[in-house]
């Protein structure tokens, strides 16, 4: 039986980090196309992450090629093939969001290669979770693989296979557990015993790599209590 590696992270920064490395308890992180800083929320120090629209511009007239990319805070010196990621996340929509259809996009990237050119991802659209429109509810959880397999492509070609519903909302802490092994990934939300979402065959080309705390355009994302286990 192999030993299971364990990394526990609570990130503390003195000021915003723009595309540079920072450390916490001898662990190294990098803000990739994102801006990270520590703020106090609900009496606790948490990591705030937003997409850096200077390094990663958004074109509302070309949404297909402006989203689902490497916009995350990445854990350095980490190379995991199969693992478990646990974290609490909360999202809000920016008041000045350049994307009127922003849903509070927040999630986890994994198997990120060294150059950030390939990775897998599952993210949430919390504002969809309790919408009055059932179709919007069906788009609450989303899988994609970078590059090439954006949400819009998968929606067109796979008829809902890579997204689903979850009872979540904006401005509330969501407990997320992501387990990936081989070609399969499962997502557990708010300590449910049964998976909320299953992808039986992931589409990405990367087979191992780091993990990232991911946000998309129009989102202010907050993270805490990150734990990564190497299987």
Secondary structure, DSSP 8 states (H G I E B T S, - for coil): ----EEEEE----SS-EES-EEEETTEEEEEESEEEEEEEETTEEEEEEEE-TTTS---GGGGGGTSSSS-EEEESS--BSSEEEEEEEEEEE-TT-S-TT---EEEEEEEE-TTSS-EEEEEEEGGGTT-S-HHHHTTSEEEEEETTB-HHHHHHHHTTTTEE-----TTS-EEEEEEEETTEEEEEETT-SS-SEEESS---S--SBEEEEEE-TTEEEEEEEEEEEE-
